[in-house]
């Protein structure tokens, strides 16, 4: 097995791995994350992101991801403005607290739609609803495709993603790049999740220390009502 992996690593370094062998590398990453059976059993994930003690900390942020097509986001201390938002792709509904720009039934914008896949890929790698397709290994980077985008997975020595980069889609306007650095993995109920997350955008970088609640219990009505900052950063508990 070690000899087999050494051959794969050597081929990856030379850029000679394509779909067949890149599938094997991807399977190793899935196993490192916790295994397909465990990953596919997860239906919701609460993510608590507090500003890291670094030069460029991110704003206090909470997420509730309900797979495959709903999420809640709260941003507080450190954000340009405090806001709460719900997104329900099954109804095309996105709504922001009245201090922002409230809107109801309609088509999701690009970033809201992309976030649905990002929530699954960045934190779980794959789920019961989204399985990235390996394309090739190129210069030690595993390239996969999912939900209409290409993702470059930089794997660490434990086969866990230490960086996930999605370049702009050809012809997409505006051009959007998603770039996450993932560090300090810990086991949360059988799933390896990063406790240090850095996101690099077009104009800034932000870093958080993250905690998680796997299969978080939630009130589904949180996705049916207008978000209200008075409900606090975890309204799904109400």
C-alpha positions as CSV (number, residue, x, y, z in Angstrom):
1,X,0.0,0.0,0.0
2,X,2.8,2.4,0.9
3,X,4.6,1.6,-2.4
4,X,1.3,2.2,-4.3
5,X,0.9,5.6,-2.6
6,X,4.5,6.5,-3.3
7,X,3.9,5.8,-7.0
8,X,0.8,7.9,-7.0
9,X,2.6,10.8,-5.2
10,X,5.5,10.6,-7.7
11,X,3.1,10.7,-10.7
12,X,1.2,13.6,-9.1
13,X,4.4,15.5,-8.7
14,X,5.1,15.1,-12.4
15,X,1.6,16.1,-13.4
16,X,0.9,12.7,-14.9
17,X,-2.2,11.6,-12.9
18,X,-5.5,12.0,-14.6
19,X,-9.1,10.8,-13.9
20,X,-8.6,7.2,-13.0
21,X,-5.7,7.7,-10.5
22,X,-7.0,11.1,-9.3
23,X,-10.1,9.1,-8.2
24,X,-8.0,7.1,-5.9
25,X,-6.4,10.2,-4.4
26,X,-9.9,11.7,-3.9
27,X,-11.1,8.5,-2.2
28,X,-8.2,8.8,0.2
29,X,-9.3,12.4,1.0
30,X,-12.9,11.2,1.6
31,X,-11.6,8.5,3.9
32,X,-9.5,11.0,5.8
33,X,-12.5,13.3,6.3
34,X,-14.4,10.5,8.0
35,X,-15.5,8.1,5.3
36,X,-18.3,8.3,2.8
37,X,-20.9,6.7,5.0
38,X,-20.3,9.2,7.8
39,X,-20.2,12.2,5.5
40,X,-23.4,11.2,3.7
41,X,-25.2,10.8,7.0
42,X,-24.9,14.4,7.9
43,X,-28.0,16.6,7.3
44,X,-27.1,19.8,9.1
45,X,-24.0,21.6,10.4
46,X,-23.7,24.6,12.7
47,X,-20.5,26.5,12.3
48,X,-19.4,29.0,14.9
49,X,-16.6,31.3,13.7
50,X,-15.0,33.7,16.1
51,X,-12.3,36.3,15.1
52,X,-8.9,34.7,15.3
53,X,-6.1,36.5,17.2
54,X,-4.3,37.5,14.0
55,X,-3.6,40.7,12.1
56,X,-6.7,40.2,9.9
57,X,-9.4,38.5,11.9
58,X,-12.8,37.8,10.4
59,X,-16.0,39.1,11.8
60,X,-18.0,37.1,14.3
61,X,-20.0,34.7,12.1
62,X,-22.4,31.9,12.7
63,X,-23.8,29.5,10.0
64,X,-26.5,26.9,10.1
65,X,-26.1,24.8,7.0
66,X,-29.1,22.5,6.2
67,X,-28.1,20.3,3.3
68,X,-28.5,20.5,0.4
69,X,-30.3,23.8,-0.2
70,X,-30.8,26.0,2.9
71,X,-28.6,28.0,5.2
72,X,-28.7,30.8,7.8
73,X,-25.9,33.3,8.2
74,X,-25.3,35.8,11.0
75,X,-22.4,38.4,11.1
76,X,-21.8,40.5,14.1
77,X,-18.8,42.0,15.9
78,X,-16.2,43.1,13.3
79,X,-18.5,43.2,10.3
80,X,-19.1,46.3,8.3
81,X,-22.7,46.0,9.5
82,X,-24.5,43.4,11.6
83,X,-26.9,41.3,9.7
84,X,-28.8,38.0,9.6
85,X,-29.8,36.2,6.4
86,X,-31.7,33.1,5.4
87,X,-31.5,31.3,2.1
88,X,-33.8,28.6,0.9
89,X,-33.0,27.5,-2.7
90,X,-35.9,25.1,-2.8
91,X,-38.2,28.2,-3.0
92,X,-35.7,30.6,-4.4
93,X,-36.1,32.7,-1.3
94,X,-33.4,34.8,0.3
95,X,-34.1,37.4,3.0
96,X,-31.9,39.7,5.0
97,X,-32.7,41.4,8.3
98,X,-34.5,44.8,7.7
99,X,-31.3,46.7,8.6
100,X,-29.9,45.3,5.3
101,X,-31.8,44.8,2.1
102,X,-34.8,42.6,2.7
103,X,-36.1,40.6,-0.3
104,X,-38.3,37.6,-0.7
105,X,-39.3,35.0,-3.3
106,X,-37.1,35.3,-6.4
107,X,-33.9,34.0,-7.9
108,X,-30.8,33.6,-5.7
109,X,-27.9,35.7,-6.7
110,X,-24.6,34.1,-7.7
111,X,-22.8,34.2,-4.3
112,X,-25.9,32.8,-2.5
113,X,-26.2,30.0,-5.0
114,X,-22.4,29.2,-4.8
115,X,-22.5,29.1,-1.1
116,X,-24.8,26.1,-1.1
117,X,-22.0,24.0,-2.7
118,X,-19.2,25.7,-0.8
119,X,-20.8,24.8,2.5
120,X,-20.6,21.1,1.5
121,X,-17.3,21.1,-0.2
122,X,-15.2,23.3,2.2
123,X,-16.4,21.6,5.3
124,X,-17.5,18.0,4.3
125,X,-15.7,17.6,1.0
126,X,-18.8,15.7,-0.2
127,X,-22.3,14.9,1.0
128,X,-25.2,12.7,0.1
129,X,-26.3,15.5,-2.3
130,X,-23.0,16.6,-3.8
131,X,-20.1,14.4,-4.9
132,X,-17.3,16.3,-6.6
133,X,-15.9,14.5,-9.7
134,X,-12.1,14.1,-9.8
135,X,-10.5,15.3,-13.0
136,X,-6.8,15.1,-12.6
137,X,-3.8,15.6,-10.4
138,X,-1.7,18.5,-11.6
139,X,1.4,19.8,-9.8
140,X,0.4,18.1,-6.5
141,X,-3.1,19.6,-6.7
142,X,-6.2,17.4,-7.0
143,X,-8.7,19.0,-9.4
144,X,-12.4,18.2,-9.1
145,X,-15.6,19.6,-10.5
146,X,-18.8,20.2,-8.7
147,X,-22.0,22.3,-9.1
148,X,-20.7,24.0,-12.3
149,X,-17.3,25.1,-10.8
150,X,-13.8,23.7,-10.7
151,X,-12.1,23.2,-7.4
152,X,-8.4,22.8,-6.7
153,X,-7.7,20.8,-3.6
154,X,-4.3,21.2,-1.9
155,X,-4.0,18.1,0.3
156,X,-1.8,17.9,3.4
157,X,0.2,14.9,4.5
158,X,-2.9,13.4,6.1
159,X,-4.8,13.7,2.8
160,X,-7.0,16.5,4.2
161,X,-7.6,19.7,2.2
162,X,-5.3,22.5,3.5
163,X,-6.5,24.8,0.8
164,X,-9.6,24.8,-1.5
165,X,-9.4,27.2,-4.4
166,X,-12.1,27.7,-7.0
167,X,-11.1,30.1,-9.9
168,X,-13.6,32.1,-11.8
169,X,-15.9,30.3,-14.2
170,X,-15.1,31.1,-17.8
171,X,-17.5,33.8,-19.1
172,X,-18.8,34.5,-15.6
173,X,-19.4,38.2,-14.7
174,X,-18.4,39.4,-12.3
175,X,-15.4,37.1,-12.0
176,X,-15.4,35.4,-8.6
177,X,-12.7,33.4,-6.9
178,X,-13.2,31.4,-3.7
179,X,-10.1,30.7,-1.7
180,X,-10.1,28.9,1.7
181,X,-7.2,27.9,3.8
182,X,-8.0,25.1,6.3
183,X,-5.9,24.3,9.3
184,X,-5.8,22.5,12.7
185,X,-8.2,19.7,11.9
186,X,-10.0,18.0,14.8
187,X,-12.5,15.2,15.0
188,X,-16.1,16.3,15.5
189,X,-18.4,13.2,15.9
190,X,-16.4,11.2,13.4
191,X,-15.8,14.1,10.9
192,X,-12.5,15.9,10.5
193,X,-13.2,19.6,10.5
194,X,-10.7,22.6,10.4
195,X,-10.7,24.8,13.6
196,X,-8.8,27.5,11.8
197,X,-10.3,28.9,8.6
198,X,-8.9,31.7,6.4
199,X,-10.8,33.1,3.5
200,X,-9.0,35.3,0.9
201,X,-11.2,37.6,-1.2
202,X,-10.5,40.2,-3.9
203,X,-9.8,43.0,-1.4
204,X,-9.2,41.4,2.0
205,X,-8.3,38.3,4.0
206,X,-10.2,37.1,7.1
207,X,-9.3,34.4,9.6
208,X,-11.5,32.6,12.2
209,X,-11.2,30.0,14.9
210,X,-14.1,27.6,14.2
211,X,-16.2,25.3,16.3
212,X,-19.0,23.0,15.1
213,X,-22.2,21.2,15.9
214,X,-22.7,18.2,13.6
215,X,-26.3,17.4,12.8
216,X,-27.4,20.5,14.7
217,X,-31.0,20.5,15.9
218,X,-33.0,23.4,14.4
219,X,-36.5,24.8,14.1
220,X,-37.3,24.6,10.3
221,X,-39.5,27.7,10.7
222,X,-36.3,29.8,10.8
223,X,-36.3,29.5,7.0
224,X,-39.9,30.6,6.7
225,X,-39.8,33.9,8.6
226,X,-38.0,37.2,8.1
227,X,-34.7,37.1,10.0
228,X,-34.6,39.4,12.9
229,X,-31.4,40.5,14.7
230,X,-33.4,40.6,17.9
231,X,-33.6,36.8,17.7
232,X,-29.8,36.6,18.3
233,X,-27.0,34.9,16.4
234,X,-28.5,31.4,16.8
235,X,-32.3,31.8,16.0
236,X,-32.6,28.2,14.9
237,X,-32.7,27.2,18.5
238,X,-36.0,29.1,19.1
